[in-house]
Amino acid sequence: MDSLIHIASSVKDWANKNAGFVAILLFLVTLLLGWVSGIFRSLRRKPKIIINSLPGPTFCCTLPTGRISEGHETHLTAIALYLDLANVGSAPTSISSIHVGYHNYSLKYTFLWYWLKEQTIALCDFHVTIGENVKVYPFLTQIGQLLPQKSNKTYLREGEGTNGVVYFEQPESWGGWLPRSKNGITRLKIRIIDSYGHKHYRALNIPILSIEEARKYNPAIGQTRESMSKEDSQGTEDPNNSPNKHAPCSRNS
């Protein structure tokens, strides 16, 4: 006990004699602790995007093309997703890209996800007729015709949300390269990559519709890739004057 008292007394005497040095040391330690705590706070600041779907044009549709490849009838798969997104994290972020994945009937992608990484431009707005009225669904990343927008909200601050339709068309394929289904339902996985490179996921069960049911939401479902390939083959010819142009965007279709 006497030794501890002696050490404490010695430290006190040394601190009194070197008060200036002690003050500087305490100041530097305070700065260091503030810097370290700031780093940890910044590391904790991360965006977190919650992904949900809304009632409306959220569906998958596979339609025959009427063509043959390697002896097989080919088909095209179209996927529409009416997404509701919210940033519940602690930092703002932008939506850089949206991917959709599914399981198909090949051995590899029975367990792995086959990803569609490029959104497709929808030729028409998604809408539905309700009695004498028409409900038009906004796009998430595309400018609409019936609901013109100056800009789409893809930058989300903390606590902010957005919603809209995204659309995908898979390149023409055949055989089992289409979403697996059970009782008219398929399971998809949504992947959103933000401006920091963070990936946000959500698996959803969505209905598989016939082409007739799908085109009640959009008369040009499944026609973007074919329309673009025809325009490329026609060169500078006006596609509106082509006898093979896509179905018109009718509000009452």
N, C-alpha and C positions, 0 to 999 in steps of 0.2 A: 504493500500500500504506500509506504514511504517513497518507493522508487517511482510509482505512478505520479504521486504529488510532485516529486522533483522534476519529472519529465514535463508535466503540465506547466510548472512554473518556468522551466527553461524555454518552452515554446512561447509562453506569454511574453517573456522578456525579449525573445528574438523578434516576435511580431511587432512589439512596441518600438524596437530599435530599427525595424525595416518596414515601417508602415507604408511607405511609398511603393516598395516592391510588392507587398501583399495586395495593395489596391490594384496595381496593374495586373497581377496574377489573377485576381478575382474577376477583373474586367475581361481578360482573355478567356477564362473558363466560361464565363457567361456567354460570350460571343460563340464559342465552340458549341456549347449546349444548344443555343438558339439555332445555329446552322444545322446541327444534326437533327434536331426536332423538325426543322423546316423540310429537310430531305425526306424524313419519314412521312410528314403530312402530304408532301407532293406524291410520294409513292402510293399513298392510300387514295389519292384523288384519281378515280378511274370512271369512265362512263360505263353504264350498264343498260343495254337496250332490251326491254321486254317486248316480245313478239306475240301478238294475238291475231286471230282472223275475225272478220265481221260478217254478218249475214249479207248475202248478195252474191256477186260473181266470184265465188271461191270454188273452183271445180277443176277436174281433169277430163279431157276428152280426147279419144283416139279415133281418127277417121281414116278410111281407106283412100288411097290416091288414085286407084284404078290403073296403076302401073305395075310392071313386073321387073324384078331385079334378081338375077341369078336363079331364075325359076320360081321366085317367091313373090307373092303380092305384097306391095309396100304399103306402109301407113305413116301417118304423121300424128304426133301427140302435141296437144296444146294444153297449157296450164295457166289458169288465171287465179290470182290470189288477191283478195281484198284485205289488206293488212292494216292493223292498228299497232303503232309503235310508240313506246314511251321510254325516255331516258330517265331511269330511276337511280343513276349513279351519282358520283360527286364531281364530275367534270363534263363540260360540254363536248360535243363531237359532231361530226358530219357523217352521213351515210355515203360510203364510197361505192359499194356494190352489193347486189343482192343475188344470191344463188338459190336454186332449189334442187334437191336430190330425191331420188326414189329408188326402190328395189325393183329390179325387173326379173325376167324369167331365165336369165343366163346364170351359170353356176357362180361366176365371180360376184355378180351383183345381187345374188340372193341374200348375202350378208353385208356386203359393202354398199355404200351409196353411190349411185350414178348421178353425177352432178351436171346440171345445165347452168352454165356460168354467164351466159350472155342473154340479157333481156331482149325481147323482140318488140319492135314498134307495132302497136295495134293500129289497124287501118281505120277503125271507128271507135267512138266512145262506147263505154259499157253503160247500158241503160236498161230499164225494164218499164213496161207499160202497166200502170195500175189504174184501171177504169179509163177515165178520160185524161189522166195525168201521166206524165213521164218522169221517172226518177233517174237522174244521171249520176253515175258514180265517178268521183274524181280519180285521176291518175296520181300515182305517187312520184314518179320520175319523168313522166311524159306530159307534154302540154296537150290538153284536150281541145276539141272543136266546139262542143256544146257547153262546156264549162271552161272558157278561156281563163288562164291564170298567167300573171306576169312571171311568177317563179314558183317552183315547187319547194315545199318546206322539207329540206333534208338536213338542215343544221338544227340540232336540238340542244338547248341549254338544259341544265339540271332541272328535272321536273316537267319538261316540255314533251309534247307528243305530236304525232302526225298520223295521217292515214291516207290510203289510196290504193289503187289497183296496179299490180305489176303483172306482166304477161310474158309467157315463154312459149316458143315453138321449137320442138326438137327437130333436127334435120330428118329428112325422109329415111325410114329404116324398115326392117322387116323382121319376121320371126318374133322372138320374145323380147325385143327391145321396146318395151312399153311398161308402164307401171303395173306392178302386181295389184290384184284387186281381190276383195272378199266381201260378198254381199253388197256389191256396188260401192264399196269404200276402198280408198287407197291411202297409204301412209306416206306423207312427204316430210322432208326435213328442210327447214328454212335456215339459211346461213347469211347473216349480215356482217359485212366487214366495214368497220368505221375508219375514220381518217387517221387513227393511231395504229391501225393494223389489227386491232382487237376483233375477235370473231364472236358473234352472238348467235345462238342456235335455239330453235324450237321445232319439235316434231308435231305435226298436225294430221289428223284424219280428215280427209275431204271427200266429197262425193264424186263419182264418175258419172258424167252425163253423156247422153247421146248427142250427136251433132245437132239434131233438131232442138233439143233442150238448151244446149250451149248457145245456139244462135239467137235464142230469145233475149239473151243478154248482149250479144254482139253479132250482127249478121255476117261479119267478116272473120269469124273464128277460123283459124287454120289456113288462112289465105295469104298471110304476109310473105312468107318465103317464096311461094309460087308466084305471087304478084311481082316481087322484086326480080326473080329470075326471068320472068317474061319481059320486064322492062329492060333488063340487061341485054337480052337476046334481040330486042327491037331497037337497040341503040338509042337514038334521040327521038324516036317516035313517041308521040304523046300517048301515054297509057290510057287516057280517057277516051281515045278514039279507037282503041283496040277492041275487037269483038270478044276477047277473052278476059276483059277487065273483071275485077272482083265485084262481089255483090255491093250494091249501094248502101250507104249508112243511113238507114231509115229509122226514124224515131218510133214508128209504129210497127216495126217488124217483130 
